[in-house]
Amino acid sequence: METSARLKGASIAAQKARLVANQIRGLEVENATSLLQFSNKKAAPMFLKLLESTVANAEHNLGLDVDDLFISAISVDEGITLKRLRPRAKGRANQRLKRTCHINITLSDR
């Protein structure tokens, strides 16, 4: 049985979030949780909260045992890009791109 959760519009670039996703891909839930708790990356708390939500979905909706769950699939896709202007000298402006991403986690039991 599989269960999944999705975080849309996370305020971090997809390239930076994929660094954390690659670390926890294929791990058991307990190992992934401990790795995320001690990670220094900005995306780690987002992934931890989403992982806990997915585990709660598995427990409540499907009645799965938490000890048997592992991360079967994880993907980070690009979201919308907010375009902002930063003032520069002589009346000019530079464009700042505030990138977002969508994170999907799928858990399954062994």
Stockholm file with secondary structure:
# STOCKHOLM 1.0

chainA/1-110         METSARLKGASIAAQKARLVANQIRGLEVENATSLLQFSNKKAAPMFLKLLESTVANAEHNLGLDVDDLFISAISVDEGITLKRLRPRAKGRANQRLKRTCHINITLSDR
#=GR chainA/1-110 SS CEEEEEEEEESSCHHHHHHHHHHHTTCBHHHHHHHHHTCCSTTHHHHHHHHHHHHHHIIIIICCCGGGEEEEEEEEEEEEEEEEEEECGGGCEEEEEEEEEEEEEEEEEC
#=GC SS_cons         CEEEEEEEEESSCHHHHHHHHHHHTTCBHHHHHHHHHTCCSTTHHHHHHHHHHHHHHIIIIICCCGGGEEEEEEEEEEEEEEEEEEECGGGCEEEEEEEEEEEEEEEEEC
//
